[in-house]
Amino acid sequence: MTWTSIFIAGLITYFTRMGMVTLINKDIFNENFRKILNYVPSVVFPSIIFPGVLLDDYGSLVTISDPKIYGALTAIVVGYFSRNVILTISTGLASYWILIFAQLKIAMI
């Protein structure tokens, strides 16, 4: 019963979203509206990323010594200069992991 409910909910979600994409007439949008829609992913992305970086598990702001902040700053700098998504993600994650392991090593000493 649970898997059936999940499958039905997935189908409903898929068809409601695909219906808007496939059934809408693209000619009704003017050029200015299409330009504005091009910025939507750029606006939504920070609203997803920044709470994960700046908030801890309890919803309060993290301190400046949190490795997430330095990993995000590294990713921002690399992304700005390289314009490469894979390189940006990998360097951000690598710097975050290196800082975490360095903190663990210091804490063990």
Secondary structure as GFF3:
##gff-version 3
##sequence-region A 1 109
A	DSSP	alpha_helix	2	23	.	.	.	ID=ss1
A	DSSP	three_ten_helix	26	28	.	.	.	ID=ss2
A	DSSP	alpha_helix	31	38	.	.	.	ID=ss3
A	DSSP	alpha_helix	40	54	.	.	.	ID=ss4
A	DSSP	alpha_helix	67	82	.	.	.	ID=ss5
A	DSSP	alpha_helix	85	108	.	.	.	ID=ss6
###
